[in-house]
Amino acid sequence: MGNTSSMLTQYDIEEVQQHCNHTFSQQETVSLYQRFCQLDRNGCGFVPAEEFLSVPEFAVNPLSQRLLRMVDGLNFKEFVAFLSAFSPRAPLQHKIEFIFKVYDSDGNGKVTFSDMLDVLHDLTGQFVSEQQRKQVLTCVLEEAGYSKDSFLVLSDFVKILGNSDLKMEVEVPVD
């Protein structure tokens, strides 16, 4: 499994499925392996972040630069684990953990007002002013019982998003 020129064995498929809590079927896992091999152009068993930009859906994502930080140097098992957060079969907890990592750009386990503002800027671009973003974010935090001076940790995200109707289902192109 480390060398992409090798074939994926039944053991490899089952190991990846177990690692990702069976989010993908065996056939989906094989299709993802084929896609991984296409991205691993040098056959080293790891996909550099810039190769993900060759995927149109990834390249046009307003959060692509944040996501690139999360995908650089993934092996196949990590690649499937990364994509599993987008599956409709992924547990809500897994999706919330993924979202938290997107917001926690420095990886310190805390999300600040500034971190959230940066993500909002990435998502809204020039369509929403900085002042409007600050107002909306302040209001959302206050409604959830936090202030703009709060540091949110993963359990805060679970508390806030776990009570919402979070839908993070994206069709993952595997062919």
ABEGO torsion letter per residue (X at the ends): XABAABBBBAAAAAAAAAAAGGABBAAAAAAAAAAAAAABAAGAGBBBAAAAAABAAAAABAAAAAAAAAABGBBAAAAAAAAAAABAABBAAAAAAAAAAAABAAGAGBBBAAAAAAAAAAAAEAABBAAAAAAAAAAAAAAAGBBAABBBBAAAAAAAAAABBBBBBBBBBAX
